Amino acid sequence: MNRADFPILSEQVHHQKLVYLDNAATTQKPQVVLDAITDAYTHWNANIHRGVHHLSQVATAKHERAREQVAAFLGAKQAKEIIFTKGTTDSINMLAFAFGEAMVHEGDEIVVSACEHHSNIVPWQMLCQRKKAVLKVIPLIGDKQLDLAAYSALLSDKTKLVSIAQVSNVLGIIAPVKQMIDIAHHRHIPVLVDGAQSAAHLMVNVQELDCDFFACSAHKMYGPTGLGVLYGKAEWLEQLPPAEGGGEMIEHVRWENTTYNTLPYKFEAGTPNFIGSYVFGKALEYMESIGREKIVAYESELTRYLEEQLLGIDGIQVYAQGEEKAGVVSFNRVVPTLIHPFDLGTLLDQQGVAVRTGHHCAEPLIDYLGVPGTVRASIGLYTEKEDIDRLIAALKRAIMMLG
């Protein structure tokens, strides 16, 4: 992997070379992505789908080409199954509203897991409050895996949707989503997969998973901020009402009534982030140029190395120790006493090492672990063993300073 493709990695922090291990929060951008932003605004910036002039036609073609690229990357059957959103959070909120309005009634149930990010909890809580429905939670076995027996027992004739993260943003564990989807489908229950942490690190294919919906964010996949994707099987999207009203999502507007546009535009009200979609396409091209299987294998090796090196430090607890992880390792220094993760994170930053500390927008899971938060190191395709070695050396020094 060529670190030189990522200009920010040559930056210095506190007079030291940057070690960036906060990729689960957002990834850095290769030069081809940065160049694409400038190219778009310089040469063909114009609103799409609404103009007969040249710039609008060029912008429209590039936007729709990006939709095709995303469909191919995720293994969707049709490009119209790809809806552009603001990000994973927006995708889940959109589905919670549209699906909830059409399919959920008083007494119905939504099932999520104990590992979820707030983005895959709060929208469903809001739906349940609005519809007087019930939110049910799949428990963990220890800190390592979801309880599939309990999951099966949770499903009932009242279950309207299962929504699960493919990869935990705290523990890094990979949920057995294919098996969980099969269990749900046996009862004719649709499944949303939150792919915020998996799309960049696993070989995701929505048709092979047979998930009904899938959400992810461009900024976690070396692309721009403010752009995400909601994939949905066409047969589901056709049934659901739009979540927002405005331009583009309409067919005809009359004072008496409005008819809606075809897929995917029914769900894309207003001017879309057409610059972002084009730039995201360039990020996907960059990943494909390296080779997705190569990225997965490389990151898997680095993740194991990271965990091994952490476990070599006395007093360190690694959560979900020994489990297969996708680019995320959370830990604390707990012996002889717990050092607050904020303190460790601050001293690591002073040594040029960027990690994430806190509850990682997953407070229920952190409460379950019984800690105030964790230190989370997360890798990307540009991470090197030297970065992990720098983290370990900085961590040892921070522990010594904090005593």
C-alpha distance (Angstrom), angle and dihedral (degrees) to the residues before:
residue distance angle dihedral
M1 . . .
N2 3.81 . .
R3 3.80 111.8 .
A4 3.80 88.9 -175.3
D5 3.83 87.4 72.7
F6 3.82 88.2 69.6
P7 3.81 110.2 64.8
I8 3.81 95.8 -169.6
L9 3.80 91.1 63.5
S10 3.80 89.2 71.1
E11 3.81 90.6 60.1
Q12 3.78 120.9 111.2
V13 3.80 123.3 -131.5
H14 3.80 117.6 -161.4
H15 3.83 87.9 -11.2
Q16 3.79 92.7 -55.2
K17 3.78 133.3 103.4
L18 3.79 110.3 -90.3
V19 3.80 117.5 -106.2
Y20 3.80 105.0 -166.0
L21 3.81 113.1 -160.6
D22 3.80 100.2 152.9
N23 3.79 98.1 93.0
A24 3.80 94.8 130.1
A25 3.81 87.2 66.4
T26 3.81 95.0 44.8
T27 3.78 137.0 -29.5
Q28 3.78 128.0 -128.7
K29 3.80 120.7 -110.5
P30 3.81 128.8 -114.4
Q31 3.78 119.7 -129.1
V32 3.81 91.7 -105.8
V33 3.81 88.9 61.5
L34 3.79 92.7 47.5
D35 3.80 90.3 48.5
A36 3.81 91.0 49.6
I37 3.81 91.4 58.2
T38 3.79 91.6 54.3
D39 3.80 92.5 43.0
A40 3.79 92.9 52.7
Y41 3.79 96.9 48.9
T42 3.80 91.9 41.0
H43 3.79 101.6 48.2
W44 3.80 115.0 20.3
N45 3.80 112.7 12.0
A46 3.84 107.2 151.1
N47 3.80 135.8 127.1
I48 3.78 112.4 -88.9
H49 3.82 135.1 -128.9
R50 3.80 92.1 15.4
G51 3.76 107.8 70.4
V52 3.77 135.9 73.0
H53 3.80 92.3 -161.9
H54 3.79 122.9 103.6
L55 3.82 100.2 -105.2
S56 3.79 92.3 50.7
Q57 3.78 91.1 49.4
V58 3.81 91.8 50.4
A59 3.81 92.7 47.4
T60 3.79 91.5 47.8
A61 3.79 92.3 51.2
K62 3.80 92.4 49.7
H63 3.81 92.5 47.9
E64 3.78 93.2 50.6
R65 3.80 91.1 43.9
A66 3.81 87.6 56.7
R67 3.80 89.6 52.6
E68 3.81 88.7 55.2
Q69 3.81 90.3 49.1
V70 3.80 92.3 52.6
A71 3.81 90.7 47.4
A72 3.80 90.3 52.7
F73 3.81 92.9 45.0
L74 3.82 92.6 52.4
G75 3.79 94.8 37.7
A76 3.80 95.6 -117.5
K77 3.78 117.5 169.1
Q78 3.82 94.7 -132.4
A79 3.81 135.6 18.0
K80 3.81 89.9 -129.2
E81 3.81 88.0 68.4
I82 3.82 89.0 68.7
I83 3.79 115.3 88.1
F84 3.80 118.4 -173.1
T85 3.80 114.3 -135.4
K86 3.81 137.2 163.5
G87 3.81 92.8 -92.8
T88 3.79 144.0 -57.5
T89 3.80 92.1 -57.2
D90 3.79 91.4 52.6
S91 3.80 91.0 46.1
I92 3.80 92.8 54.1
N93 3.79 92.8 44.6
M94 3.80 90.2 49.6
L95 3.79 91.9 51.5
A96 3.81 93.2 43.4
F97 3.79 89.6 56.8
A98 3.80 99.2 40.3
F99 3.80 96.2 40.5
G100 3.78 92.1 40.0
E101 3.79 94.0 52.2
A102 3.78 92.9 50.3
M103 3.79 105.4 32.6
V104 3.82 112.9 21.3
H105 3.80 125.9 81.2
E106 3.79 137.8 167.6
G107 3.79 111.8 -55.5
D108 3.81 95.0 17.0
E109 3.80 120.1 128.9
I110 3.80 137.4 -130.2
V111 3.82 118.6 -163.1
V112 3.82 124.6 -150.3
S113 3.80 132.5 161.1
A114 3.79 133.4 -107.6
C115 3.82 89.2 -113.5
E116 3.78 98.2 63.8
H117 3.79 128.9 132.8
H118 3.80 113.9 -126.4
S119 3.81 87.5 -104.1
N120 3.79 88.7 67.1
I121 3.81 94.2 43.5
V122 3.79 110.0 40.8
P123 3.84 98.8 50.8
W124 3.81 89.1 53.5
Q125 3.80 91.7 45.9
M126 3.80 88.9 52.7
L127 3.80 90.4 48.8
C128 3.80 91.6 49.2
Q129 3.79 91.3 49.7
R130 3.79 91.2 48.4
K131 3.79 94.9 46.5
K132 3.83 99.4 30.3
A133 3.78 88.9 -118.4
V134 3.82 128.1 145.4
L135 3.82 128.9 -110.5
K136 3.81 114.6 -148.2
V137 3.81 126.3 -167.9
I138 3.81 129.5 -144.2
P139 3.83 106.6 -137.2
L140 3.78 127.9 -133.7
I141 3.76 126.0 -120.4
G142 3.79 99.8 -130.2
D143 3.81 106.5 -48.9
K144 3.77 97.3 -52.2
Q145 3.79 114.5 72.3
L146 3.76 145.0 3.7
D147 3.79 117.4 -96.8
L148 3.80 101.7 -113.5
A149 3.80 93.7 -176.0
A150 3.79 89.9 55.7
Y151 3.80 89.3 45.0
S152 3.79 92.5 55.4
A153 3.80 90.3 47.8
L154 3.82 91.3 52.0
L155 3.79 93.5 59.4
S156 3.77 116.7 92.3
D157 3.78 142.6 152.7
K158 3.81 86.2 -81.9
T159 3.81 94.0 57.9
K160 3.80 108.7 108.3
L161 3.82 101.4 172.6
V162 3.80 142.3 4.5
S163 3.82 116.0 -148.9
I164 3.81 117.8 -172.7
A165 3.79 139.0 164.8
Q166 3.77 112.6 -120.8
V167 3.81 90.0 -150.8
S168 3.80 124.6 23.8
N169 3.79 111.3 -123.9
V170 3.82 88.9 -148.5
L171 3.80 105.5 38.5
G172 3.80 99.2 24.7
I173 3.80 90.3 -138.5
I174 3.79 118.3 148.8
A175 3.79 113.4 -126.9
P176 3.82 117.2 -137.8
V177 3.79 89.3 -116.0
K178 3.81 96.4 161.7
Q179 3.81 90.3 56.6
M180 3.80 91.2 43.7
I181 3.80 91.7 49.9
D182 3.81 91.0 50.7
I183 3.82 90.7 50.9
A184 3.81 91.3 49.7
H185 3.80 94.2 44.8
H186 3.79 90.3 52.7
R187 3.79 84.0 67.3
H188 3.82 92.9 40.3
I189 3.82 92.0 -110.4
P190 3.84 117.7 146.0
V191 3.80 121.1 -131.1
L192 3.80 133.1 -145.9
V193 3.80 116.0 -158.2
D194 3.80 116.7 -154.5
G195 3.79 100.9 -144.2
A196 3.80 98.5 176.2
Q197 3.81 91.3 118.7
S198 3.79 99.2 29.1
A199 3.80 107.9 48.5
A200 3.82 94.0 74.8
H201 3.81 96.6 39.6
L202 3.82 107.9 37.0
M203 3.79 136.2 50.3
V204 3.80 95.4 -103.5
N205 3.79 118.4 -169.5
V206 3.78 113.5 170.4
Q207 3.80 93.9 -162.2
E208 3.80 92.3 52.7
L209 3.80 90.5 47.3
D210 3.81 88.8 44.5
C211 3.80 89.5 -146.5
D212 3.78 115.4 164.0
F213 3.81 94.3 -142.5
F214 3.82 134.9 15.2
A215 3.81 129.8 -173.5
C216 3.80 131.0 -165.1
S217 3.82 142.5 155.6
A218 3.80 129.1 -123.2
H219 3.80 94.8 -144.3
K220 3.81 91.0 63.6
M221 3.82 88.8 52.6
Y222 3.84 99.4 56.5
G223 3.80 90.6 -89.5
P224 3.82 134.8 109.7
T225 3.77 129.0 -61.4
G226 3.79 120.1 -110.8
L227 3.80 95.9 42.7
G228 3.78 130.4 98.9
V229 3.75 142.6 153.9
L230 3.76 135.8 -122.5
Y231 3.78 111.7 -167.2
G232 3.78 117.1 -165.5
K233 3.76 133.1 171.3
A234 3.79 106.6 -103.7
E235 3.79 92.5 -123.3
W236 3.80 89.8 58.7
L237 3.79 96.7 42.8
E238 3.78 91.1 50.7
Q239 3.81 89.7 58.5
L240 3.80 97.2 49.0
P241 3.80 126.9 85.0
P242 3.81 119.6 -125.2
A243 3.79 115.8 -90.4
E244 3.81 95.3 -145.3
G245 3.78 135.2 31.0
G246 3.80 130.7 -142.3
G247 3.75 140.1 80.4
E248 3.80 123.7 -11.6
M249 3.83 95.1 21.4
I250 3.80 92.6 75.9
E251 3.78 135.1 84.2
H252 3.81 97.6 -170.6
V253 3.81 132.0 -6.0
R254 3.79 121.4 -155.3
W255 3.79 129.3 163.5
E256 3.77 88.1 -112.5
N257 3.80 97.5 50.1
T258 3.80 146.4 -25.8
T259 3.79 128.8 -127.4
Y260 3.78 119.7 -152.0
N261 3.78 133.5 -123.1
T262 3.80 125.5 -109.4
L263 3.79 124.1 -95.3
P264 2.94 131.0 -35.7
Y265 3.80 95.8 10.7
K266 3.80 93.6 59.9
F267 3.81 86.5 76.3
E268 3.83 98.7 40.4
A269 3.80 106.7 78.5
G270 3.81 117.4 -178.1
T271 3.78 130.3 -1.0
P272 3.80 107.8 -22.4
N273 3.78 124.5 -139.2
F274 3.80 91.3 -96.3
I275 3.79 92.7 163.2
G276 3.79 89.6 52.6
S277 3.80 93.5 48.9
Y278 3.81 91.5 52.1
V279 3.80 91.5 47.9
F280 3.81 90.7 47.3
G281 3.78 88.1 55.0
K282 3.80 88.6 56.6
A283 3.82 90.1 51.2
L284 3.80 90.5 52.4
E285 3.81 90.0 48.6
Y286 3.80 88.5 52.6
M287 3.81 92.1 52.3
E288 3.79 91.3 46.6
S289 3.81 91.1 49.9
I290 3.80 89.3 59.9
G291 3.78 93.3 41.8
R292 3.78 124.4 -108.1
E293 3.80 94.3 -129.5
K294 3.79 89.3 51.6
I295 3.82 90.8 50.8
V296 3.81 92.3 49.3
A297 3.80 93.1 49.5
Y298 3.80 93.4 44.9
E299 3.80 94.2 48.9
S300 3.79 92.3 45.2
E301 3.81 90.5 55.5
L302 3.81 91.7 47.2
T303 3.80 92.6 48.5
R304 3.80 91.1 54.1
Y305 3.81 90.0 47.5
L306 3.81 90.6 50.5
E307 3.80 92.4 52.3
E308 3.81 92.6 45.7
Q309 3.81 92.3 51.6
L310 3.80 92.5 47.7
L311 3.80 91.6 50.9
G312 3.79 88.3 54.9
I313 3.81 89.8 69.3
D314 3.81 115.9 86.2
G315 3.80 114.3 -115.2
I316 3.82 96.6 17.3
Q317 3.79 118.3 133.0
V318 3.80 116.7 -160.9
Y319 3.79 113.6 -160.1
A320 3.81 118.0 -129.7
Q321 3.80 86.3 12.7
G322 3.78 114.4 -162.4
E323 3.80 95.6 12.0
E324 3.80 122.5 124.6
K325 3.80 106.4 -97.5
A326 3.79 136.0 -171.8
G327 3.78 107.8 -133.9
V328 3.83 98.3 -53.8
V329 3.80 129.3 101.8
S330 3.82 121.7 174.1
F331 3.78 122.3 -166.7
N332 3.79 146.7 158.6
R333 3.76 135.6 -159.8
V334 3.82 99.9 -119.9
V335 3.84 107.1 159.1
P336 2.96 128.4 108.3
T337 3.81 84.8 1.2
L338 3.78 135.3 -16.1
I339 3.78 114.1 -91.8
H340 3.79 109.0 -150.7
P341 3.82 109.0 -108.3
F342 3.83 91.1 -132.5
D343 3.80 89.5 60.5
L344 3.78 92.4 50.0
G345 3.80 91.9 45.4
T346 3.80 92.0 51.3
L347 3.80 93.5 51.6
L348 3.79 91.5 45.2
D349 3.80 89.4 53.2
Q350 3.80 90.3 52.0
Q351 3.80 86.0 59.6
G352 3.80 93.4 50.4
V353 3.81 96.5 -100.0
A354 3.82 116.5 129.9
V355 3.81 115.9 -156.1
R356 3.81 132.6 150.1
T357 3.81 122.2 -110.0
G358 3.80 133.2 -174.7
H359 3.79 134.4 44.1
H360 3.82 94.3 -37.1
C361 3.82 91.8 -137.4
A362 3.80 88.9 -65.1
E363 3.80 103.3 100.5
P364 3.82 96.7 156.9
L365 3.82 90.2 56.8
I366 3.81 93.0 45.4
D367 3.82 89.6 49.4
Y368 3.80 88.5 51.5
L369 3.81 89.7 52.8
G370 3.80 88.8 52.5
V371 3.80 97.2 -130.2
P372 3.82 134.3 112.1
G373 3.78 89.8 -119.8
T374 3.79 141.2 -52.4
V375 3.76 139.0 -109.6
R376 3.79 107.3 -113.9
A377 3.79 124.5 -161.0
S378 3.79 115.0 -172.1
I379 3.76 129.2 -178.6
G380 3.79 137.4 -145.7
L381 3.77 135.7 -165.0
Y382 3.84 90.3 -85.1
T383 3.83 95.5 52.3
E384 3.80 115.0 115.9
K385 3.79 133.9 -163.4
E386 3.79 86.9 -110.0
D387 3.81 88.6 63.8
I388 3.80 90.9 54.3
D389 3.80 91.2 46.4
R390 3.81 88.8 52.2
L391 3.81 89.9 50.7
I392 3.81 92.0 50.9
A393 3.81 93.2 48.8
A394 3.81 91.5 46.9
L395 3.80 91.4 46.6
K396 3.79 92.5 52.3
R397 3.78 90.0 50.6
A398 3.81 92.4 47.7
I399 3.82 91.7 50.6
M400 3.78 90.6 49.5
M401 3.82 91.0 50.8
L402 3.80 92.6 48.0
G403 3.76 92.5 44.8
